[in-house]
Amino acid sequence: MAKDMLDPLARVIAEHACRALVLTAADLIDSGQFADLPGVFSAEALLVRPNGATLTGRDAIIASYTTRPADRISRHLIFGTQFSSVSAQKAVAATQVLLWSGSTADDAGPFGRPARGQQVVGRFDDEFAFTDGAWRITKRVASFELFVANP
């Protein structure tokens, strides 16, 4: 086995750790816990937004989320993470995302608050690295593929 190749169990463990980062990032963003994002992104991480804007470094990524409107609610529904490569130090995966948003300014009813704005289907194309004893996202390219616009 090549030096950088993983045995099947090690590969499953690496994939699980990386998939957990994708889920954790979505949960932290949706819950407004932006200060905890350093556990997800590497210090030098790149984030390419769906509009093409590129954020360089974990601090820039965190700062961008802190500028969101205080009343914004987001829910990232994450599914279908597929790994195209996994080694002992690096991994690459694509994850499907369904993003819904709303506002705390709307009254909550028995079914929650109404969704507002465009509801979108997109994806995260992520690169991960194992450094300092942990996996981190080193690059994320977020893109939108389909949307439903509210009337």
Secondary structure, DSSP 8 states (H G I E B T S, - for coil): --TT---HHHHHHHHHHHHHHHHHHHHHHHTT-GGGGGGTEEEEEEEE-TTS-EEESHHHHHHHHHTS-TTEEEEEEEEEEEEEEE-SSEEEEEEEEEEEEEETTS--BTTBS-B-SEEEEEEEEEEEEEETTEEEEEEEEEEEEEEEE--
